[in-house]
């Protein structure tokens, strides 16, 4: 990879903003995974884009659905988070990755691969092939250091074809007159040290233990609530087996001081919620499970 293919940004969201402002035009149609945290970002609406949901299954986005969307709406770009997806935690299968990349290439649809959780696998030695490696020219890859070095580390990066990176770099220069060099120097120091690898390994262990703490608590204290067991990242995708949940119903969880993200904020109508376990401990997990069980029982009467 050439240095000319890399653009450093003020976090992953600036990379997304540059793409929407420079590579797309108002009323262009884009496809986004459903569910996806992208639906909570206002930058797509601000750019005047038409957003179409791209359904998923356990293996990732459905390529046949993408073909239908393209022929109906002329999709100009597709945005995906294929590794430890937010909010589901799913990993797009290798077979689906190949199929997806090939389909987008045939239809001439550029892919934006957002990969903030890629380094945060729970399986030692697990190797997941980024979409970028499968198609160097048609994939714009976005990464971030905030998930591994802390939320205050607002450093992201974009990898793409040289011509695209130059165009985005020029726009970024006009926007912020260049990034502060100090946090970049600090990040470079951290990434260059052997201790960084140890830090990542420690994160793997900590996150795996905290994920297990939460899933064990749900299994014990909220047995009727379903969830997808995470294999990486920060999030647990939980299903409440109810026919309907009103938006106002979630106020009950806030009154109990349990913060969840409802499924409708991720572009789906399913009775699902996202829990985050990055900062959780045993007592918090048990309390959350009991609150969710009481919430479910109250709505199912």
Residue, then its C-alpha position, 0 to 999 in steps of 0.5 A: x500500500x502506498x502512503x498516497x492511498x491513505x488519508x488521516x482524518x479527525x475520526x471515522x465520521x469525518x471520513x464519512x462526511x468527506x465521502x458524502x460531500x465530495x463523491x455523492x450529490x443530492x438525491x443520489x441513492x445509497x444503500x445501507x445495511x439494516x440494521x446499522x448505526x449509520x441510520x443514527x448519523x445525520x450526515x447522510x440526510x444533510x447531504x440530501x441523499x436517498x437512503x435505502x435499507x439493505x437487509x441482512x441475514x446471519x452471513x451479512x448483507x443480502x446480495x440479491x436484495x442489493x441487485x434489486x435495489x440497484x435496478x430499481x433506484x440506481x444505487x450510487x454507493x453502498x455503506x457496510x460495517x462487515x466485521x463485528x457489525x454495529x449493532x448486531x456484532x455479526x461478521x460477514x462470512x468469507x463466502x458472502x464477502x466474495x459474493x458481495x464484492x463481486x456483485x458491487x464490481x459488476x454493478x459498478x457500485x463503490x463500497x464504503x467499508x467502515x471497520x472500527x471494531x476490526x481489531x477487537x476479535x475475541x478469538x486468538x489468531x482469528x483472521x478476517x479478510x477486509x473487503x478492501x483486500x478483495x477489491x483494492x479499486x472499488x472499496x474505500x476503507x475507513x478505520x479508527x483508533x478511538x475504539x482501541x486507544x480511547x474515545x478521546x483519540x479522534x484519529x481516523x483514516x481512509x484508504x482508497x485509490x490515489x485519485x480519490x484520496x487526493x480529492x478528499x484530502x483537498x476538501x479536508x484541507x479547506x475544511x479544517x486547514x490540516x489536522x493537528x500534528x500532535x495527536x498523530x505523533x502520539x498515536x504513531x508512538x503508541x502504534x510503533x511500540x511492542x506494548x501496543x500488541x500487548x494492549x490489543x491482546x489485553x483488550x481481547x481478553x477484557x471484552x470477551x470476559x465482559x461479554x460473557x458476564x452480560x450474556x451469562x446474566x441474561x441467560x440466568x435472570x432473563x431467560x426469555x430474552x434472546x440475543x446473538x452471542x458476540x465474537x468481537x466488538x462492544x455490543x450485544x443485539x438483544x431481541x424481546x419476544x413481543x409483537x410490538x413495542x412503542x417508542x414511549x415504552x422505552x421510557x420505563x428503562x430510562x426510569x430504571x437508569x438502564x440505557x439501551x439503544x432501540x432498534x428503530x434508531x438502527x433503521x429496523x422495526x424489529x423488537x430489538x435493542x442494543x446493549x453495550x458491555x465495554x464498561x460493564x461489571x458483574x453487578x451491573x450485568x445482573x441488574x440490567x438483566x433483571x430490569x430487562x426481564x421485568x420490562x419484558x414481563x410488564x409489556x407481555x401481560 
